[in-house]
Amino acid sequence: MITWRRMGEADFPLLREWLRQPHVARWWYHDTSTEAVARDFGPAARGEEPSEDLLVMLDGTPVALVQRCRFADYPDYRDELADQVELPATAVTIDYLLGDPARVGQGLGPRIIRSVVEATWADHPDASAVVVPVHAGNRASWRALEKAGLRRIGTADLEPDNPDDDRAHYVYRVDRPAPGTWSAGPASAQGGRVLGRTYGEMKGAAQWHGSRL
């Protein structure tokens, strides 16, 4: 069973371990020092950012991080993407990592994405779509989006998280389904379903570039 709760500061040691895993570090390219993780994830954990951070669990065991935010809360990032693809004003985006390398390749990523997307329709009643940019070279990530039901709607030129990569990104989208055709998803432990990475360091939110499973 897939469930989640808000990531707290007590979860940062686990997050640092995940960020050090080669399959995560390749795409997240994040400083794994105690100070950097506290700086970049602390505001969301304390509710000081409009973003959300979800610690995702499979049968009670933490396995992944999912981040979710409204594009409208990060206008620089919104405008950069809206100049290149159709972006609804109320769209939401997600980012994610599967922390345990032993879980990779087992179909868990698409299951998590699908669950969070379904929950988004209830958690954000005004959200008309979930739109996710992902680096074109990250095939595992964009294939997970496709398996979760998102469709590719275009390409975008965006700054990569890893400076060794080029700027080519695919953009995926799923629209809010008709009433009665979706489930509300799993309930969180804190009365909501929440996620976040530090958006203060986004270089005007341009660093928050969707999926990096």
Disulfide bonds with the S-S distance in Angstrom:
none
